């Protein structure tokens, strides 16, 4: 059984907690909060570690935990630390490439091919970070089986 992750922005936890109630997973192309969300198979804790270790240089054991916003039998909503998206707004091409390379060298990764995929993913997240900032939103992730 696979798990689906839908990242979205919301002004606060109360708003984020109501989003899954108002939307079925198959309708989650965008979201009701006026921002295009992002679907990915990357776990939110992996995404947090990828940015904070690869870009911020934080040791893996110091990466802050996710905050559970709501747990329902059919889904969960978690809040990512703001430190996960903020660093992405101010970095350039070199830093994105370096972070992708660093993350691709983690033992269970696939080397250069994986580095390119991570590079593309970080660019998507960079765009997501800009949209969140412009809307004054925080990052959340809707998780469902």
C-alpha positions, 0 to 999 in steps of 0.5 A, spaced: 500 500 500 502 506 497 502 513 501 500 519 497 503 526 500 500 533 498 504 539 500 500 545 501 500 552 504 495 555 509 495 561 514 495 557 520 494 550 523 486 550 524 485 552 517 490 546 515 486 541 519 479 543 515 482 542 508 482 534 508 475 535 510 473 539 505 476 535 499 477 528 497 484 526 495 482 525 488 480 532 488 486 535 490 489 538 484 490 545 487 487 547 494 482 551 497 487 556 500 488 559 493 495 556 492 497 550 487 499 544 492 504 539 490 504 532 490 510 528 491 512 521 493 517 524 498 516 524 505 515 530 509 521 528 514 525 526 508 524 533 505 525 537 511 532 533 512 534 534 505 533 542 505 536 542 512 542 538 511 543 539 504 542 547 504 543 549 511 548 544 513 544 542 520 546 535 522 541 530 521 540 529 528 538 536 529 533 536 524 526 538 528 520 534 528 514 535 524 508 537 528 502 533 527 496 538 526 490 532 525 490 525 525 484 522 522 482 514 520 483 516 513 488 521 513 493 526 517 496 533 516 502 535 518 506 541 519 513 542 516 518 547 520 518 554 517 526 553 516 524 547 511 522 552 506 525 559 508 532 557 506 530 555 499 528 562 497 534 566 497 539 560 494 542 560 487 543 555 482 550 553 485 547 552 492 541 547 489 546 543 485 550 542 491 545 540 495 542 535 490 549 532 490 550 532 497 543 528 498 545 523 492 551 521 496 547 518 502 548 511 502 541 509 500 541 514 494 542 512 486 548 517 485 548 522 479 541 520 476 538 521 483 542 528 484 538 530 478 532 528 480 533 531 487 535 538 483 529 538 479 525 537 486 529 542 490 527 547 484 520 545 485 520 546 492 524 553 491 518 555 487 513 552 492 517 556 498 516 563 494 508 562 493 508 560 500 512 566 502 508 571 498 501 568 501 504 569 508 502 561 509 506 556 512 508 549 509 503 543 511 502 536 508 496 532 507 498 524 508 493 518 506 494 511 504 
